[in-house]
Amino acid sequence: GLPQGGECLKCFRTVPLDSSRDPIAPLPELQAVPLPSHPNGLLPSALSDLLQRREAARPHQVRTMLGRISLNNSSYVVTAGTDRAIRFWDFSSPSKCFTVTGLEAAQPKPIFDAPKIPSGSGNLFMCYVPETPSTDRLLQAHLPIKEGRGLNTAPASFKDAVLDLKSIDLPMRLMISCSRDGEIKLWR
């Protein structure tokens, strides 16, 4: 059934790989936020203060998402945001999750996992993002990729935050994304 009192059923988080051994924070819960209503404009200032505190608390933010909830185990959500990455999260298994775009040249692929959480009945899916290795730590075979030598293809990554995602079903299944830098990309 539906959760009571703001309980979270599914949570998707992206963290740097080097913090993978840190304790897992509990799943979020919805909480009432008191906002004053006053004819002299205190409500906009209260909202502005709340938004500024939230912006400062998180380095990367999800700006857009789309998804599908299904009874036959094919539920998913696609997220994108200020870290310039688009991620596909499959509800059934972390092994089916992947990063569509957003990796730097020669950056190792992220690791998706579903760690056990100490309390709560929800599921937590984690995406551990490894750092891009410095040139001195790269394998010699990967150095041309990092430096952009060899066959050049159009970069799949965005240069700025991904702001919107849309799904198109006809004539075929496609996804459109756009970013703050004005790029629009079409994905199969």
C-alpha positions in Angstrom: 0.0 0.0 0.0 0.9 3.6 0.1 3.3 4.9 2.8 1.9 6.8 5.7 3.4 10.0 7.2 5.9 10.7 4.4 7.8 7.4 4.4 10.2 7.0 1.4 9.8 3.8 -0.7 12.6 4.3 -3.2 15.6 6.6 -2.9 18.3 7.2 -5.6 21.6 8.9 -4.6 24.8 9.7 -6.4 28.0 10.1 -4.3 31.7 10.2 -5.1 33.3 6.7 -5.0 35.7 7.7 -2.3 32.8 8.2 0.1 31.5 4.6 -0.5 32.7 3.5 3.0 31.0 6.3 4.8 27.9 5.4 6.9 24.7 5.4 4.8 22.3 8.2 5.7 18.8 7.2 6.4 16.1 7.5 3.8 14.4 10.9 3.7 11.0 11.7 5.2 8.6 14.4 4.2 8.3 16.9 7.0 6.0 19.9 7.4 7.7 23.2 6.8 6.0 26.2 8.5 5.7 29.1 6.2 4.2 32.4 7.4 1.5 33.9 5.4 1.5 37.7 5.6 0.1 40.3 3.3 3.4 42.4 3.5 5.5 39.8 1.6 7.0 37.7 4.4 6.1 34.5 2.5 8.4 35.2 -0.5 11.3 36.0 1.9 10.7 32.8 3.8 10.7 30.8 0.6 13.8 32.6 -0.6 15.6 31.8 2.7 14.5 28.1 2.5 15.7 27.8 -1.1 19.1 29.4 -0.4 19.7 27.0 2.5 18.8 24.0 0.3 21.1 25.3 -2.6 24.1 25.6 -0.2 23.5 22.2 1.3 24.0 20.1 -1.9 26.7 20.4 -4.5 24.8 18.5 -7.2 21.1 18.7 -7.8 18.5 16.8 -9.9 16.9 19.3 -12.2 14.6 17.0 -14.2 13.4 13.5 -14.3 11.1 11.2 -16.2 10.0 7.6 -15.6 7.5 4.9 -15.6 5.9 2.9 -12.9 4.7 -0.6 -14.0 3.2 -3.7 -12.4 5.3 -6.0 -14.5 8.7 -5.2 -13.0 9.8 -2.7 -15.7 9.7 0.5 -13.6 12.4 3.1 -14.0 13.4 6.7 -13.5 15.8 8.8 -15.6 17.5 11.7 -13.7 19.6 14.6 -14.9 20.9 17.8 -13.2 23.8 20.1 -12.3 26.5 17.4 -12.6 25.8 17.2 -16.4 25.0 13.5 -16.1 21.9 11.6 -17.3 21.3 8.4 -15.3 18.9 5.5 -15.9 17.8 3.9 -12.6 16.0 0.5 -12.9 13.8 -0.2 -9.9 14.4 -4.0 -10.1 18.2 -4.2 -9.9 21.2 -1.9 -9.7 22.9 -4.1 -12.3 20.4 -2.7 -14.8 21.2 0.9 -13.9 23.7 3.0 -16.0 24.9 6.5 -16.9 23.7 7.6 -20.3 26.0 10.6 -20.5 28.1 12.8 -18.2 31.4 10.9 -17.9 34.7 12.7 -18.7 37.1 11.2 -21.2 38.9 8.2 -19.6 36.7 8.4 -16.5 35.9 4.9 -15.1 32.2 3.9 -15.2 30.1 4.5 -12.1 29.2 1.6 -9.8 25.5 1.2 -9.0 24.6 -0.7 -5.8 21.6 -1.2 -3.5 23.1 -1.3 0.0 21.0 -2.6 3.0 19.7 0.2 5.1 19.5 -0.2 8.9 16.0 1.0 9.3 12.9 1.6 7.2 11.1 -0.5 4.6 12.3 1.4 1.5 15.0 0.7 -1.0 18.1 2.8 -1.6 19.9 2.8 -4.9 23.4 4.3 -4.9 25.6 5.5 -7.8 29.2 5.7 -6.8 31.1 8.0 -9.2 34.8 7.6 -9.5 37.1 10.6 -10.1 38.7 11.2 -13.4 42.3 10.0 -13.0 45.1 12.5 -13.5 47.3 12.1 -16.5 50.1 10.6 -14.5 47.8 7.9 -13.2 46.2 6.9 -16.6 47.2 3.8 -18.5 49.2 4.8 -21.6 46.5 3.3 -23.8 43.9 5.8 -22.3 46.1 8.9 -22.6 45.1 9.6 -26.3 41.4 9.5 -25.2 42.0 12.0 -22.3 43.9 14.3 -24.5 41.4 14.1 -27.4 43.8 12.7 -29.9 42.8 10.3 -32.6 39.4 9.9 -34.2 37.2 12.7 -32.8 33.5 12.1 -32.4 30.9 14.6 -31.2 31.0 14.7 -27.4 28.0 13.1 -25.7 28.5 15.0 -22.5 26.9 18.4 -21.8 29.0 21.4 -20.9 26.5 22.7 -18.3 23.5 21.5 -16.2 20.9 19.3 -17.8 17.6 21.2 -17.4 14.9 19.1 -19.0 14.2 15.6 -20.3 11.2 14.5 -22.5 10.2 11.1 -23.8 8.9 10.5 -27.3 7.2 7.2 -28.1 6.2 7.6 -31.8 7.5 6.9 -34.4 10.1 5.2 -32.1 11.1 5.5 -28.4 13.5 8.5 -28.0 14.5 10.8 -25.3 15.3 14.5 -25.8 17.5 16.4 -23.3 18.5 20.1 -23.1 21.0 21.9 -21.1 21.7 25.4 -19.7 24.3 26.0 -22.4 21.6 25.7 -25.1 22.4 22.2 -26.4 19.6 19.9 -27.3 20.4 16.2 -27.8 18.3 13.3 -29.0 18.9 9.8 -27.5 17.8 6.3 -28.7 
